[in-house]
């Protein structure tokens, strides 16, 4: 299993061998090291906890602590540095936190239609009725106004277009704004 913790640097484009344009997201690979190894006897499952460190000049700052489930924990040791093992053509799953959009109404959040504007219509951007006489409450899951974005999102089957020791180029878009933490995992 290959995994890496990175920071989204933004989007750009590259050209393939046939001259077609591919939109790519650049991920800066952060320096990671193993901080804990979980085994079946003690924890009930096998995983590796890693810490991602961002270097800013001479200072080091812990950006993220993540746990990745692995089959074979014998190949990991405490303090071991995790290098970028991804190659061009690999397919991976990418996880990140989406952009937070704050409090949003039903039109922006769920794509509701606007109400009538002419002939005295007063409910132009309002949600309308939220329930009936029975069960005399708002049913769970009712689509209403509320906070939008800022949730963990995973995108599967993203192809790796280019890979070096410090930057990975992923085909397509990745959730989150610039400088957000991104986890890239391949089986």
N, C-alpha and C positions, 0 to 999 in steps of 0.2 A: 504494500500500500504506500502510495506517495502522497505527501501532504506538505503544504507550506502556508505560512501566514504572511500576508503582504498588505501593502497600503495602496489604494487606488490613486494613480497619478493623473488620470484623465483618458481621453479618447483621441485616437488619430486614425490614419489609414495607411495601409500597405498595399503593394501590388503583388499578385501571385505570378506564377510562371507564364500563364497565358495573357497577362496584362490586365486582369480584372481587379477592380478595387475591392478591398476587404476592410470594413470598419473594425477596428480593434481597440481593446481597452488595455492600457499599460498598467501593470501591477509591479510595484517596487517590492522585492523580496526582503523581508526584515530578518535580521539575525535572530535565530531561535536556538534554544538549548533545552534539553530534557531536564525537568525539575522534579518529576515524580513518575514512578512506574507502578501501575496497579496490576495485581495478579488475581487469579481465580480464588486461591486459598484465603486471602485476606479480604478482598473487595467483592468477589463474586463475578468479576469480569476482567478482561485484559484491556488495558489502555495505556497511553502515554500522555502525560501532561507536559506541555511545552510552554515556555515563556518567550514572547517576542520582544526584542529590545530594539529601540530606535536610537540611532546615533546622531546627535546634533552637535557638530564640532567635536569637542572633547568630552561632552556630557553624554551619558547614557540614560535613557528613560524607558521603563517598562511600559509597553503599549497594550499588551494583551496576554492573558493566560488562558490557554485552550487545552482541551482534552480530546484526543483522537483515539477511537477504538481501533486496535490492531490485533491481528491473529497471533503473531510471533513477537513476544516481548524480549526474547533472548538477544536480539540484534541491537537493543538499546541499552545504554548505560547512563547513570546520572551524570549530568554536566556535559553530555555529548552534544556537539553542534549538529543541527539538522541542515543539510545542504539542499539546494534546489536540484531535484532529480528528474524533473519533467523534461520531455523531449518534444520536438516538433511532431505534430500529428497525434499526440495523446489526447484523450477525451477525459474531461474532468467535470466535477460539480463545484459550483462556486456559491458561497454563502456570504451575505453581508446585510447590513441594516439599511433599509430604504430611506430616501429623503423624507424628513418630517415636513408636513405641510400645514401643521397647526389645526385649529378648529375649522372644519369645512361644512358647508350646508349639503343638503341632499342632492342638489344638481351637480355640484363638483365631485362629491364623494361617491355617489352611486349612479350618476347619469340620468337622474329624473328629468322629465319634460317640464317646461314652464307652464303655468296656468294661463287662462284667458286674460288678455290685457284690455280688450274692448268691452263696451257695454257695462261698465261698472265693476269689472273683475278686480277683486282686491287681493287674491291669493296668487300673485304672479310667481314668486319664488318660494312659496310655502310648500310643505310636504303634503298637505291634504289630510284626509282622515287617517288615523293611526289605529283604529279598532272599531269593533262592532259592539252591539249590546251584550253579546255573550262572547267571551268569558269575562267581561267587565274589567279587563286589565290590558296592559300592553304586552303582547305575546313576545317571548324571547326570540331574538334574532331579527326583530323588526328593523328595517333599514331606515335609519334616522341620521340627523346631523351629529357630528362628533369629531374626535381627533382622527386625522388622516395621515398615513405614512408612519415612519419610524418603527417598522416591524421587521423582524428577521425574515429574509427571503432567500430561497435557494433556487438556483437555475442549474439544471442538469444538461449534460451532453454539450458542453462548450469545448470547442477544439482549440488546442494550443498552436498558435501560428508561429511564434518565435520564443525561444527560451535561452537565457544566459544565466550566469550565477546571481545577478542582482535584479533582472527585469524579466517579466513574463508578458507576452502579448497574447491576449485571449480574443478569439473571434466574437464580435458582437458586444452587447452592452452588459454591464454588471451593476447590481443594485448599489445605491448609495452615492453620496457626493464625493468630491475629491477628498483625499486624506482619510477616508474611512477604512476600517480594518476589513480585509477580505480573506476568507479561508478557501483555499483551493485544494480539493481532495480528489484523488484518482484511485480506483480499485486495483 
